[in-house]
Amino acid sequence: MLVGVIAVRLVNVQVVSSERYLAYGDSQRDASRPIPASRGSIYDRNGQALALSVAQLARRRGSRPGRAPRAHRAALASIVDVPRSGSTPR
C-alpha cells in the first residue's frame, strides 16, 4: 500500500503538476536584486595605504554638497595633507 501511495504521488509531481513546479523553480532562480559592492583599501608594496574606504552616513536633509562645517573641513585637510586655507569651499 505504501508503494502505491508513493507511486501516485510520483506520477502527480512528475506528470500532472510538472509545469507548475517548473514555473515555481524559475521564479525563485531568475529573480535579481542589487547587491551594493563595498570597496576595499588599496595599499602599495610597502603596506602604506594609497586609498581607504570610509563608511559614510546619508546626508542630512537640507545640507548642500561642498559646504561641510568648518571642523569637518579642518579634519579632512589634516588627513589629506592640504593646508587649512586650501580646504575652504569655492
Sine and cosine of phi, psi and omega as CSV:
sin_phi,cos_phi,sin_psi,cos_psi,sin_omega,cos_omega
0.00,0.00,-0.68,0.73,0.02,-1.00
-0.88,0.48,-0.61,0.80,0.02,-1.00
-0.91,0.41,-0.59,0.81,0.03,-1.00
-0.92,0.40,-0.65,0.76,0.02,-1.00
-0.90,0.44,-0.68,0.73,0.02,-1.00
-0.91,0.42,-0.64,0.77,0.00,-1.00
-0.91,0.41,-0.66,0.75,0.02,-1.00
-0.90,0.43,-0.68,0.73,0.01,-1.00
-0.90,0.43,-0.65,0.76,0.03,-1.00
-0.88,0.48,-0.70,0.71,0.03,-1.00
-0.90,0.43,-0.64,0.77,0.01,-1.00
-0.88,0.47,-0.72,0.69,-0.03,-1.00
-0.95,0.32,-0.71,0.71,-0.12,-0.99
-0.98,0.19,-0.54,0.84,-0.13,-0.99
-0.94,-0.35,-0.82,0.57,-0.14,-0.99
-0.96,0.28,-0.74,0.67,-0.12,-0.99
-0.97,-0.25,0.32,0.95,-0.11,-0.99
-0.90,0.44,-0.65,0.76,0.00,-1.00
-0.89,0.45,-0.63,0.77,0.00,-1.00
-0.91,0.43,-0.68,0.74,0.00,-1.00
-0.94,0.34,-0.56,0.83,0.07,-1.00
-0.90,0.43,-0.70,0.71,0.02,-1.00
-0.90,0.43,-0.64,0.77,0.02,-1.00
-0.90,0.44,-0.68,0.74,0.03,-1.00
-0.91,0.41,-0.65,0.76,0.04,-1.00
-0.90,0.44,-0.63,0.78,-0.02,-1.00
-0.92,0.40,-0.51,0.86,0.03,-1.00
-0.98,0.19,-0.56,0.83,-0.10,-0.99
-1.00,0.09,-0.55,0.84,-0.14,-0.99
-1.00,-0.04,0.08,1.00,0.02,-1.00
-0.96,0.27,0.58,-0.81,0.05,-1.00
-0.79,-0.61,0.51,-0.86,0.06,-1.00
-0.53,-0.85,0.59,-0.80,-0.02,-1.00
-0.95,0.31,0.67,-0.74,0.07,-1.00
-0.87,-0.49,0.94,-0.35,-0.03,-1.00
-0.90,0.43,0.72,-0.69,-0.03,-1.00
-1.00,0.03,0.81,-0.58,0.09,-1.00
-1.00,0.03,0.66,-0.75,-0.03,-1.00
-1.00,-0.01,0.49,-0.87,0.05,-1.00
-0.96,-0.26,0.19,-0.98,0.04,-1.00
-0.98,0.22,0.45,-0.89,0.03,-1.00
-0.90,-0.44,0.78,-0.62,-0.03,-1.00
-0.87,-0.50,0.49,-0.87,0.09,-1.00
-1.00,0.09,-0.04,-1.00,-0.08,-1.00
-0.91,0.40,-0.33,0.95,0.02,-1.00
-1.00,-0.06,0.06,1.00,0.02,-1.00
1.00,0.05,0.12,0.99,0.04,-1.00
-0.99,0.15,0.68,-0.73,-0.02,-1.00
-0.95,0.30,0.80,-0.60,0.08,-1.00
-0.99,-0.11,-0.62,0.78,0.02,-1.00
-0.58,-0.82,0.74,-0.67,-0.02,-1.00
-0.89,-0.46,0.52,-0.85,0.11,-0.99
-1.00,-0.09,0.74,-0.67,-0.01,-1.00
-0.82,-0.57,0.81,-0.59,0.04,-1.00
-0.92,0.40,0.65,-0.76,-0.06,-1.00
-0.77,-0.64,0.74,-0.67,0.08,-1.00
-0.98,0.19,0.35,-0.94,0.03,-1.00
-0.91,0.42,0.52,-0.86,0.02,-1.00
-0.90,0.43,0.57,-0.82,0.05,-1.00
-0.98,0.20,0.37,-0.93,-0.06,-1.00
-0.90,0.43,0.73,-0.68,0.06,-1.00
1.00,-0.03,-0.12,0.99,0.01,-1.00
-0.99,0.16,0.45,-0.89,-0.01,-1.00
-0.91,-0.42,0.64,-0.77,0.04,-1.00
-0.88,0.48,0.62,-0.79,0.04,-1.00
0.99,0.11,0.02,1.00,-0.02,-1.00
-0.89,-0.46,0.79,0.61,0.01,-1.00
-0.93,0.36,0.54,-0.84,0.05,-1.00
-0.85,0.53,0.42,-0.91,-0.08,-1.00
-0.82,0.57,-0.66,0.75,-0.01,-1.00
-0.90,0.44,-0.64,0.77,0.02,-1.00
-0.92,0.40,-0.67,0.74,0.02,-1.00
-0.89,0.46,-0.65,0.76,0.00,-1.00
-0.91,0.41,-0.66,0.75,0.01,-1.00
-0.90,0.43,-0.70,0.72,0.02,-1.00
-0.91,0.41,-0.61,0.79,0.01,-1.00
-0.88,0.47,-0.61,0.79,0.00,-1.00
-0.95,0.32,-0.50,0.87,0.00,-1.00
-0.95,0.31,-0.69,0.73,-0.09,-1.00
-0.99,-0.11,0.21,0.98,0.05,-1.00
0.84,0.54,0.73,0.68,0.08,-1.00
-0.92,-0.39,0.71,-0.71,0.04,-1.00
-0.87,0.49,0.53,-0.85,-0.03,-1.00
-0.84,0.54,-0.53,0.85,0.00,-1.00
-0.93,0.37,-0.45,0.89,0.00,-1.00
-1.00,0.06,-0.03,1.00,-0.06,-1.00
-0.99,-0.14,0.10,0.99,0.01,-1.00
-0.98,0.21,0.57,-0.82,-0.01,-1.00
-0.94,0.34,0.43,-0.90,-0.01,-1.00
-0.97,-0.24,0.00,0.00,0.00,0.00
